[in-house]
Amino acid sequence: MPNEAHRGRKKGSSRLRGVIPVLAFALMASSLVVSAAAFANEAKLSEEHSMHLKPSAIEKVGEENYKRLIQYFQDAERAIESEDLEELMVLYSQRYSNRDQDKEFARGVWRKIFDDFDNVSAKHSMELLTYDVRTGQPVAVLECSGLLQGTPKAGGQSVKIDSWDSQWHVLVNEGEWRLYGNSGLSGKRFGSGDQQMHPLF
């Protein structure tokens, strides 16, 4: 009987040794699928795009919020480059206001841009001016100079759609960072007449 028990234990351990590699392979395969899906969601940005937020912002907002602010603009860029209007508008606060215009007006501006241009991309050079948490919803104000460019669908080379100098991105944290509005010096804006605005602000 002891020999039978010993043989049983030996057979059981042999089975276990056979199962472990299979489980390990299955776990590795599933992790590769998850990694591939995550990579697919992180679409590569255009070489025409650039974005820089001065590291001095870390002292005011902390490293985690610094990364989240950068992620906000990367998410916006992905939506712009893929011409995904709905994903782009998710990044705007419902309370958004720009020179007396609201979120729906901004939607119309972006729709016109996507209708008229391909290969749209943006450049940002930013510095954090203020970070205020006193209202309960953190507000970040970033001074930015940059441009929005694209290729006319009618043909031709890439052109400047919009540009800005020392304009202020005003972001509010509503659980996630959202574009709240614009502030800064006046200047030439996308559009004509009373339809002008910097849609990224």
trRosetta pair geometry for C-beta under 8 A, 3 or more apart (Angstrom, degrees):
i j d omega theta_ij theta_ji phi_ij phi_ji
1 4 5.4 -51 -149 32 38 112
1 5 6.4 36 154 -17 69 102
2 5 5.6 -53 -148 37 35 111
2 6 6.2 37 153 -22 67 106
3 6 5.6 -54 -148 36 32 113
3 7 6.3 32 153 -19 66 104
4 7 5.8 -54 -148 36 30 109
4 8 6.4 34 151 -23 64 105
5 8 5.5 -53 -150 33 32 114
5 9 6.4 31 154 -17 66 103
6 9 5.9 -53 -150 36 31 108
6 10 6.3 32 151 -20 64 108
7 10 5.5 -55 -147 37 33 114
7 11 6.2 34 154 -21 67 104
8 11 5.8 -53 -147 35 30 109
8 12 6.3 30 153 -18 64 106
9 12 5.6 -55 -148 37 32 112
9 13 6.3 28 156 -17 66 105
10 13 6.0 -56 -148 37 29 107
10 14 6.4 33 151 -23 63 105
11 14 5.6 -54 -151 32 32 115
11 15 6.6 34 151 -20 64 101
12 15 5.7 -52 -152 33 34 111
12 16 6.4 34 150 -20 65 105
13 16 5.4 -50 -148 35 37 115
13 17 6.4 41 152 -21 67 101
14 17 5.7 -51 -151 34 32 111
14 18 6.6 31 149 -19 62 105
15 18 5.6 -60 -156 36 34 112
15 19 6.3 31 150 -21 69 106
16 19 5.6 -54 -145 34 34 109
16 20 6.4 42 157 -31 66 101
17 20 6.1 -43 -146 20 30 115
17 21 7.9 27 162 -11 57 96
18 21 7.1 -60 -167 31 32 101
18 22 7.1 24 147 -11 63 113
19 22 5.6 -67 -158 40 41 112
19 23 6.1 37 152 -19 77 107
20 23 5.8 -56 -146 38 30 109
20 24 6.2 31 157 -20 66 108
21 24 5.5 -55 -145 38 33 114
21 25 6.2 34 156 -21 67 104
22 25 5.8 -55 -150 35 29 110
22 26 6.4 29 152 -19 64 106
23 26 5.6 -55 -147 36 32 111
23 27 6.3 30 156 -17 66 106
24 27 5.9 -55 -148 37 29 109
24 28 6.3 28 154 -18 64 108
25 28 5.7 -57 -148 38 30 111
25 29 6.2 31 154 -21 66 106
26 29 5.7 -54 -147 35 29 111
26 30 6.4 26 156 -17 65 105
27 30 5.9 -55 -146 37 30 108
27 31 6.3 29 155 -18 64 107
28 31 5.8 -56 -149 36 30 110
28 32 6.5 33 151 -22 64 104
29 32 5.6 -54 -153 32 33 113
29 33 6.7 35 150 -21 65 101
30 33 5.6 -49 -152 31 37 113
30 34 6.5 36 151 -16 66 103
31 34 5.6 -51 -148 38 36 112
31 35 6.2 37 152 -20 67 106
32 35 5.6 -53 -145 38 32 112
32 36 6.2 35 154 -22 65 105
33 36 5.7 -54 -148 34 29 111
33 37 6.5 29 153 -18 63 104
34 37 5.8 -55 -150 35 31 110
34 38 6.3 30 153 -18 66 106
35 38 5.7 -54 -147 37 32 111
35 39 6.2 33 153 -21 65 106
36 39 5.6 -54 -148 36 31 112
36 40 6.4 36 152 -24 64 103
37 40 5.6 -51 -150 31 33 113
37 41 6.7 31 152 -18 63 103
38 41 5.8 -56 -155 34 34 111
38 42 6.6 20 151 -9 66 108
39 42 5.8 -64 -149 43 35 103
40 43 7.6 9 171 -71 43 71
43 78 5.4 123 56 -138 111 110
43 81 7.6 -162 113 85 129 126
43 82 6.9 75 73 -57 168 123
45 49 4.8 -74 158 57 116 144
45 74 7.0 -101 -58 -148 139 83
45 77 5.5 18 -127 128 125 130
45 78 6.8 -89 -89 -78 89 70
45 81 6.5 171 -140 -18 67 160
45 121 7.7 114 178 -134 91 116
46 49 4.7 105 66 -10 86 99
46 77 8.0 -133 25 172 91 110
46 81 5.5 -175 -22 -118 110 135
46 119 7.2 117 -116 -165 149 79
46 121 4.4 -97 63 -91 144 144
48 119 7.5 75 19 165 152 99
48 121 4.3 121 92 70 110 152
48 123 7.8 -93 152 -57 69 97
48 149 6.6 -110 164 72 133 124
48 158 7.4 -147 -124 -146 151 164
49 77 5.4 84 -146 -159 149 136
49 81 7.2 -63 -49 -64 136 128
49 121 4.5 -116 -66 -173 84 117
49 122 6.2 32 -126 59 88 52
49 123 6.7 -175 -151 -80 42 60
50 123 4.7 20 52 -131 89 88
50 124 7.2 -157 101 39 63 54
50 125 7.9 9 115 -63 107 79
51 70 7.2 136 124 -148 124 80
51 73 5.2 161 -153 124 150 134
51 74 7.1 -146 49 -70 158 70
51 77 7.0 -112 -39 -48 137 144
51 122 7.8 46 -74 102 98 92
51 123 7.3 -158 -69 -153 55 42
51 124 4.6 23 -123 53 76 104
51 126 7.6 0 -169 5 76 112
52 124 6.9 -170 33 101 54 72
52 125 5.3 5 58 -123 105 64
52 126 6.6 175 91 30 56 71
53 57 5.8 -30 154 8 106 148
53 66 7.2 -180 107 -162 132 84
53 69 6.3 128 -129 112 174 119
53 70 5.9 -131 21 -82 133 88
53 73 7.8 158 -42 14 119 147
53 124 7.8 1 -61 121 76 115
53 126 4.7 -21 -104 77 71 110
53 127 7.5 153 -156 -90 59 27
53 128 6.9 50 -173 -37 104 91
53 142 7.0 -50 -125 -142 106 136
54 57 6.0 122 81 -19 72 92
54 126 7.1 -133 -1 99 77 58
54 127 4.7 18 10 -111 128 77
54 128 7.0 -129 59 11 95 78
55 58 5.6 -13 180 -4 69 115
55 66 7.6 43 -139 -160 56 146
56 59 6.0 -34 -176 16 57 114
56 60 7.8 42 138 -6 70 102
56 127 7.3 9 58 -149 116 90
56 128 7.2 -153 92 44 83 100
57 60 5.7 -65 -161 42 50 106
57 61 5.7 -5 161 19 87 113
57 66 5.4 139 103 -113 105 100
57 69 7.2 -83 144 56 150 155
57 127 7.5 -174 -58 -163 101 47
57 128 3.7 102 -109 2 104 136
57 131 7.8 113 -160 -46 85 131
58 61 6.8 -79 -128 57 25 77
58 62 6.7 -5 -167 178 62 9
58 63 5.5 22 -145 -83 108 61
58 66 4.8 -18 -92 -57 73 153
60 128 5.8 -157 53 118 142 139
60 130 8.0 -151 -174 -160 150 25
60 131 4.5 139 149 18 114 133
61 65 3.8 -113 157 92 108 128
61 66 5.6 143 82 -57 113 71
61 69 7.0 49 111 -22 167 133
61 128 6.8 -120 -17 -146 120 165
61 131 5.0 -157 -75 -120 89 162
61 140 6.8 13 -88 -102 138 124
62 65 5.1 79 64 19 88 102
62 66 6.7 -146 95 -13 42 92
63 66 5.4 -55 -147 33 32 118
63 67 6.5 32 156 -19 66 103
64 67 5.9 -55 -155 34 31 109
64 68 6.5 27 150 -16 64 107
65 68 5.3 -53 -144 39 38 113
65 69 6.3 43 155 -23 68 100
65 131 7.9 96 127 -146 149 142
65 138 7.7 -78 -134 134 142 163
65 140 7.9 171 164 -69 119 140
66 69 5.9 -52 -151 32 29 110
66 70 6.7 27 151 -14 61 105
67 70 5.7 -56 -153 38 33 111
67 71 6.2 37 149 -22 67 107
68 71 5.3 -49 -143 36 35 116
68 72 6.5 49 152 -30 63 95
68 176 7.9 -145 -174 -150 119 68
68 177 6.1 144 142 -17 102 122
69 72 5.5 -42 -155 21 34 117
69 73 7.2 23 153 -8 61 100
69 128 7.8 6 169 -82 173 117
69 140 6.4 -93 -104 117 127 169
69 142 7.5 138 -174 -59 132 142
69 171 7.2 152 -125 63 92 164
69 177 6.3 121 -102 -75 57 168
70 73 6.2 -61 -158 39 35 103
70 74 6.3 34 147 -18 68 109
71 74 5.4 -56 -145 39 35 113
71 75 6.2 40 155 -22 68 103
72 75 5.9 -56 -153 34 27 110
72 76 6.5 27 150 -18 63 106
72 91 6.8 130 -166 -150 85 117
72 171 6.8 52 151 -132 169 150
72 176 7.8 152 -97 165 99 90
72 177 4.3 -56 -85 83 141 132
73 76 5.4 -46 -145 35 38 115
73 77 6.3 42 153 -23 65 102
73 124 6.2 -85 -163 33 146 159
74 77 5.6 -51 -147 34 33 113
74 78 6.5 36 153 -21 64 101
75 78 5.8 -50 -149 32 32 112
75 79 6.6 30 153 -15 63 105
75 87 7.8 -129 171 160 91 105
75 91 6.3 161 108 -86 114 131
76 79 5.8 -59 -153 38 32 110
76 80 6.2 32 151 -21 67 108
76 88 6.5 73 -143 -133 66 79
76 91 5.4 -161 -86 122 89 174
76 122 7.8 -26 118 37 107 145
76 200 7.4 97 163 -139 143 96
77 80 5.5 -54 -145 37 33 113
77 81 6.1 26 159 -15 68 108
77 121 7.0 35 -156 -146 97 74
77 122 6.1 -127 -107 43 90 102
78 81 6.1 -57 -142 40 27 105
78 82 6.1 9 163 -1 64 114
78 84 7.8 -10 126 32 75 125
78 87 7.6 -64 102 128 94 140
79 82 6.2 -66 -140 49 25 98
79 84 4.7 -97 -147 67 72 98
79 85 7.8 122 173 -84 105 12
79 87 4.1 -155 -112 100 114 104
79 88 3.8 165 138 -69 136 77
79 91 7.0 -158 16 -6 156 130
80 83 7.4 18 179 -77 30 41
80 88 6.4 93 -64 -100 62 127
80 120 5.4 -109 165 110 93 109
80 121 6.8 126 115 -110 120 36
80 122 6.2 25 98 -12 170 109
81 119 7.9 1 -142 -151 77 38
81 120 6.5 -154 -99 76 43 70
81 121 5.9 30 -89 -90 97 81
82 87 7.6 18 74 49 122 141
83 114 4.5 121 -148 -138 106 120
83 120 7.0 102 -77 30 85 121
84 87 4.0 19 123 27 121 116
84 88 6.2 149 93 -21 69 88
85 88 5.6 -60 -149 37 30 114
85 89 6.2 24 159 -17 67 109
85 107 6.8 79 -180 -153 113 83
85 110 5.8 145 -126 117 93 122
85 111 6.2 33 -114 -83 146 75
85 114 6.5 -101 -65 0 104 159
86 89 6.0 -58 -146 37 29 106
86 90 6.8 43 152 -31 61 98
87 90 5.7 -42 -157 17 35 118
87 91 7.7 34 149 -19 58 100
88 91 6.1 -59 -172 26 39 112
88 92 7.8 34 139 -18 65 101
88 110 6.2 -175 105 -164 148 161
89 92 5.4 -45 -159 24 54 115
89 103 6.9 97 -158 178 100 106
89 106 7.5 147 -114 101 90 106
89 107 5.5 21 -97 -96 133 99
89 110 7.6 -156 -63 44 92 154
91 177 8.0 8 -156 104 84 76
91 178 6.2 177 179 -131 43 63
91 179 5.9 52 134 -4 83 102
92 96 4.7 -24 179 -48 101 154
92 103 5.0 145 129 -128 136 106
92 106 6.3 160 -110 85 160 150
92 178 6.3 63 168 -175 12 94
92 179 4.9 -41 -112 60 60 104
93 96 4.8 145 66 -53 77 79
93 103 7.5 -136 84 -77 48 125
93 172 5.7 34 -73 49 148 116
93 174 6.3 134 -115 -21 99 142
93 178 4.0 114 -64 126 78 125
93 179 6.2 -141 0 77 83 45
93 180 4.9 20 16 -97 144 60
94 103 6.6 -66 -137 -18 36 155
95 172 7.7 -3 62 36 121 154
95 180 6.5 -5 88 -142 98 81
96 102 6.4 111 88 -165 82 56
96 103 4.4 98 54 -72 121 89
96 106 6.6 -46 127 1 142 146
96 178 7.8 -110 -66 149 101 103
96 179 6.0 36 -111 105 119 85
96 180 6.2 -156 -104 -155 61 26
96 181 6.0 162 -157 -71 58 69
97 100 7.1 6 -172 -98 99 16
97 101 7.1 142 -159 70 54 42
97 102 6.3 -25 -101 -101 63 59
97 180 7.7 -10 30 159 74 63
97 181 4.7 -7 66 -104 68 123
97 182 8.0 -120 105 25 58 77
98 101 5.0 -32 72 63 81 95
98 102 7.9 173 26 -79 76 14
98 105 7.6 -142 56 85 104 120
98 106 6.5 90 21 -71 136 111
98 181 5.7 -176 -74 -148 62 71
98 182 4.6 58 -128 9 87 120
98 197 5.3 81 128 -156 126 128
98 198 7.4 -135 -168 60 134 69
98 199 8.0 125 105 -117 174 35
98 201 6.1 121 -123 100 122 79
99 182 6.7 -24 -25 68 81 129
99 196 8.0 -27 91 94 163 76
99 197 5.9 -157 40 -108 127 97
101 105 3.9 -100 -176 80 108 156
101 106 6.8 129 128 -46 113 74
101 197 5.9 -73 39 -77 151 150
102 105 5.4 108 54 8 56 101
102 106 7.4 -107 115 -2 37 92
103 106 5.5 -54 -152 36 36 113
103 107 6.5 44 148 -25 67 100
104 107 5.3 -44 -150 29 37 118
104 108 6.8 39 151 -19 63 100
105 108 5.7 -53 -156 33 35 112
105 109 6.7 37 147 -20 66 102
105 197 7.4 92 132 -1 115 160
106 109 5.5 -51 -150 33 37 114
106 110 6.5 33 154 -15 67 104
106 197 7.2 -102 -97 112 74 148
106 199 5.5 132 -151 -146 85 84
107 110 6.0 -58 -151 39 30 107
107 111 6.3 34 151 -24 65 106
108 111 5.5 -50 -145 33 33 115
108 112 6.5 34 156 -19 64 102
109 112 5.9 -56 -155 34 30 110
109 113 6.6 31 148 -19 64 105
109 190 6.7 101 -168 102 118 125
109 191 6.7 -67 -124 -60 106 124
109 195 7.9 164 -93 170 97 92
109 197 6.1 -88 -86 63 160 114
109 199 4.5 -165 111 -90 133 124
110 113 5.4 -51 -148 35 37 114
110 114 6.2 31 156 -14 69 105
110 199 5.7 152 -63 -180 80 149
111 114 6.0 -58 -147 41 29 106
111 115 6.2 32 152 -23 64 109
112 115 5.5 -54 -145 36 31 114
112 116 6.1 12 162 -7 66 115
113 116 6.2 -72 -146 45 24 99
113 117 5.8 -34 178 31 66 115
113 120 6.4 77 152 -110 110 152
113 148 7.7 -36 -147 147 144 137
113 150 7.2 128 -180 7 93 159
113 161 6.3 64 -135 -171 109 149
113 190 7.4 -7 -79 -179 113 150
113 199 7.1 -116 -24 24 143 161
114 117 7.0 -74 -113 57 21 75
114 120 7.1 -82 -95 -7 64 149
115 153 7.7 -85 149 3 44 147
116 150 8.0 102 101 100 79 137
116 152 6.6 -40 161 -136 82 71
116 153 6.1 -146 -176 12 32 107
117 120 5.3 91 112 -71 119 101
117 150 3.3 62 170 123 134 140
117 151 6.2 131 -162 62 80 39
117 152 6.0 -52 -103 -98 72 37
117 153 6.4 -138 -95 -28 18 84
117 161 6.3 -56 -47 -82 164 131
118 150 6.3 153 68 -178 29 100
118 151 4.9 -33 68 67 85 99
118 152 8.0 5 21 102 79 9
118 153 5.7 106 -21 -84 96 77
119 150 5.6 149 81 -147 66 67
119 151 4.6 40 44 8 118 108
119 158 6.7 -86 102 -98 126 105
120 148 6.8 3 -169 -179 96 94
120 149 7.2 170 -145 90 52 41
120 150 3.9 -16 -93 -89 69 121
120 161 7.1 0 -130 -11 99 153
121 148 7.6 180 93 -150 32 57
121 149 6.1 -17 62 62 75 86
121 150 7.2 146 14 -79 58 70
122 146 6.3 50 175 149 89 131
122 147 7.1 -172 -148 95 61 42
122 148 5.0 -23 -101 -101 87 71
122 149 7.6 158 -93 18 37 69
122 200 6.5 115 -127 -89 153 154
123 146 4.5 -167 96 -155 69 98
123 147 5.4 17 44 47 104 75
123 149 7.7 28 -6 0 100 109
124 144 5.4 -37 -154 -153 92 121
124 146 4.4 -39 -98 -69 42 156
125 144 6.7 140 69 -153 47 65
125 145 5.3 -21 60 63 103 84
125 146 6.0 162 12 -69 70 89
126 142 4.6 10 -171 170 121 118
126 143 6.7 152 -152 79 64 47
126 144 4.5 -19 -96 -95 87 87
126 169 7.2 -25 -126 20 131 126
127 142 6.8 159 76 -159 32 72
127 143 5.1 -13 59 57 89 98
127 144 8.0 -178 22 -73 59 49
128 131 6.4 5 175 -46 125 103
128 140 6.4 -55 -137 -167 104 102
128 141 7.4 107 -162 78 60 52
128 142 5.4 -42 -98 -102 53 80
129 141 4.7 -49 61 101 108 101
129 142 6.7 174 4 -107 84 23
129 143 5.3 84 -46 -23 115 99
129 168 7.0 -42 13 -126 143 111
130 139 7.6 6 109 106 101 92
130 140 7.4 179 92 -147 57 41
130 141 4.6 25 47 38 90 113
131 138 6.7 -4 -175 -170 84 105
131 139 7.4 172 -151 85 40 52
131 140 5.2 0 -108 -106 79 77
131 141 7.8 -146 -67 24 44 69
132 135 6.8 55 126 0 105 96
132 138 6.9 157 83 -152 46 56
132 139 4.8 -9 58 56 97 98
133 136 7.7 72 173 -76 65 11
133 138 4.8 -19 -100 -97 77 83
133 139 7.9 -171 -75 20 35 65
135 139 6.7 45 29 -17 129 113
137 172 5.4 29 140 -177 118 101
137 173 5.7 -171 -175 68 74 71
137 174 6.3 12 -148 -85 129 57
138 172 7.3 155 88 -156 50 51
138 173 4.2 24 57 19 94 127
139 170 6.8 -9 -171 -172 103 86
139 171 7.1 158 -157 84 53 51
139 172 5.3 -20 -102 -102 77 73
139 173 7.6 -131 -68 6 35 79
139 180 7.1 -38 -132 13 98 160
140 169 7.9 0 108 106 89 94
140 170 7.7 163 84 -155 49 41
140 171 4.7 -10 60 61 95 103
140 173 7.7 69 -8 -37 100 95
140 177 7.4 -25 30 -130 126 118
141 168 5.4 -8 -170 -171 96 116
141 169 7.2 161 -155 81 44 54
141 170 5.4 -9 -105 -105 79 71
141 171 7.8 -173 -77 24 33 70
141 183 7.2 -30 -142 51 119 124
142 168 6.8 146 72 -156 40 61
142 169 4.5 -9 59 56 99 104
142 171 7.2 22 2 0 107 110
143 166 5.8 -15 -169 -147 109 60
143 167 7.4 149 -153 78 58 29
143 168 5.6 -34 -95 -96 59 73
143 184 7.2 131 -126 -103 80 125
144 164 6.7 40 104 98 90 120
144 166 7.8 149 66 -121 33 15
144 167 5.7 -37 66 70 84 79
144 168 7.2 138 16 -107 83 22
144 169 5.6 45 -7 -16 132 103
144 201 7.9 -165 55 -89 126 106
145 164 6.4 -151 -135 102 46 68
145 165 4.8 21 -121 -126 103 54
145 166 6.1 6 -69 -39 95 48
145 167 7.5 127 -87 19 46 77
146 163 7.1 -148 108 -147 39 65
146 164 6.2 5 54 54 65 89
146 200 8.0 -58 81 83 125 155
147 160 5.6 -60 -170 -137 129 101
147 161 7.8 133 172 48 83 68
147 162 6.7 171 -156 92 61 52
147 163 4.1 -18 -105 -104 91 85
147 164 7.4 174 -83 18 47 64
148 160 7.5 96 74 -166 52 61
148 161 4.6 -59 106 66 96 109
148 162 4.3 21 41 50 113 93
148 163 7.3 -149 23 -69 65 46
148 190 7.4 -22 58 -64 133 135
148 199 7.7 13 -37 51 168 101
148 200 6.6 172 -61 -25 126 129
149 158 5.4 47 161 172 115 109
149 159 6.6 -175 -152 90 82 31
149 160 5.5 -49 -99 -104 86 44
149 161 6.0 173 -109 3 24 87
150 158 6.5 -147 131 -143 11 80
150 159 7.0 -27 68 56 54 70
150 161 5.4 30 20 -42 101 126
151 156 7.0 179 -164 83 77 68
151 157 6.9 -87 -122 173 90 23
151 158 5.0 -57 -75 -88 76 63
151 159 7.4 113 -111 10 33 76
152 155 6.4 -25 93 51 99 29
152 156 5.2 24 45 49 113 112
152 159 6.4 24 -32 16 97 125
156 159 7.1 18 117 -34 123 113
160 163 5.7 -14 -174 -40 127 110
161 190 6.1 16 150 -109 83 120
162 189 6.8 8 -140 -164 109 49
162 190 3.9 -48 -84 -55 118 108
162 198 6.0 146 170 -126 136 70
162 199 7.1 164 -1 19 170 88
162 200 7.6 169 94 4 139 106
163 188 7.4 26 61 83 85 106
164 167 4.2 -33 169 -3 130 131
164 184 7.9 71 -180 97 115 149
164 187 6.6 136 -132 73 63 136
164 198 5.2 43 -74 -120 135 146
164 200 7.8 -136 3 60 143 112
164 201 7.2 131 -110 -36 169 134
165 185 7.3 -32 90 66 82 126
165 187 6.4 130 39 -82 90 173
166 184 5.8 174 126 -165 70 122
166 185 5.6 40 92 16 110 118
167 182 6.5 -30 -178 -157 109 100
167 183 7.8 144 -171 79 65 36
167 184 4.1 176 -134 63 46 159
167 185 7.1 -104 -83 47 60 71
167 187 7.6 -108 -66 32 104 124
167 198 5.9 -26 -150 57 169 171
167 201 5.4 -76 152 -89 130 152
168 182 6.6 128 72 -166 74 50
168 183 4.2 -26 63 70 131 79
168 184 4.3 164 -2 -50 86 106
168 201 7.2 92 78 -150 44 120
169 179 6.9 -76 -162 -126 92 92
169 182 7.6 -30 -106 -107 35 61
169 200 7.5 -49 -96 137 106 85
169 201 5.9 -120 -95 -122 61 75
170 179 7.5 88 75 -165 59 59
170 180 4.6 -77 115 70 95 102
170 181 4.7 -11 59 64 126 73
170 182 6.6 -143 11 -68 104 15
170 183 5.9 65 -43 3 123 103
170 201 7.8 65 14 -173 76 79
171 177 4.9 5 175 -168 128 102
171 178 6.6 149 -157 72 76 33
171 179 6.1 -48 -103 -100 73 42
171 180 6.1 147 -130 2 17 96
172 177 7.5 149 78 -148 30 55
172 178 5.7 -28 65 64 78 88
172 180 4.2 80 -11 -62 106 130
173 176 7.1 -137 -151 120 67 11
173 177 5.6 -35 -97 -88 69 59
173 178 7.6 141 -109 15 21 77
174 177 8.0 113 23 -123 70 13
174 178 5.1 -8 19 8 116 129
179 200 8.0 -130 -122 178 152 46
179 201 7.5 -172 -165 -166 122 21
181 201 7.3 18 157 151 37 73
182 197 7.8 -179 -1 -164 161 94
182 198 6.4 135 -121 61 146 107
182 201 3.6 71 -100 137 108 109
184 201 7.7 -80 22 -159 123 153
188 196 7.9 -104 -172 -158 44 137
189 196 3.8 110 78 172 114 102
189 197 5.4 43 167 -56 139 3
189 198 5.4 -103 -133 -48 100 67
190 196 6.6 151 73 -148 38 66
190 197 6.5 -36 59 70 87 51
190 198 6.6 112 9 -104 96 39
190 199 6.3 -37 50 -13 142 97
191 195 4.1 -128 172 112 132 88
191 196 4.4 -168 74 -94 105 47
191 197 6.4 31 14 19 137 65
192 195 5.9 20 60 55 52 106
192 196 6.7 87 -57 -63 4 89
193 196 7.0 177 74 -23 31 92
197 201 7.7 -146 170 59 87 94
198 201 4.4 34 96 17 112 117
